[in-house]
Amino acid sequence: MRAGAIFLAFFLLFTCASIAVPVPLFPGNMVQTWLDVPYINAIVNGLTYGFITWILFFFVSRRIEKSVE
């Protein structure tokens, strides 16, 4: 459950940041170039960086739980 909240929080953070600050950020700028759809770069950036943060949180929390046992 915490991992889902982490993903949602960072998805929203990176999506809003990509919309608010018009700086090309990988990989969203590549997808927007290919598809030419407005705001697709913000969604792709939110998904990408939210997923990366979720994976890091998942592995770190798993390692902490194993070390406590």
Secondary structure, DSSP 8 states (H G I E B T S, - for coil): -HHHHHHHHHHHHHHHHHHHS----TTHHHHHHHH--TTHHHHHHHHHHHHHHHHHHHHHHHHHHHHH-
